[in-house]
């Protein structure tokens, strides 16, 4: 695979995971302040688009959304799907 494409993919994934982590922290802060919240579908969209690890880590770093079964179940599943996809594409 072209090294430039690999570099772009890595940068993209780092940014998406950083976004997922930051969104989780921002939503937790907004919840504490009683302000407008980030829609839950936003977290899933960011996760599906490559930010699953950041969103998942943000859940536990900020202790946010950990009581919602669909976050606890689907964030790790999305991450596992991404890992399986990466392994498949790299072979």
Secondary structure as GFF3:
##gff-version 3
##sequence-region A 1 91
A	DSSP	alpha_helix	3	33	.	.	.	ID=ss1
A	DSSP	alpha_helix	40	46	.	.	.	ID=ss2
A	DSSP	pi_helix	47	51	.	.	.	ID=ss3
A	DSSP	alpha_helix	52	61	.	.	.	ID=ss4
A	DSSP	alpha_helix	69	90	.	.	.	ID=ss5
###
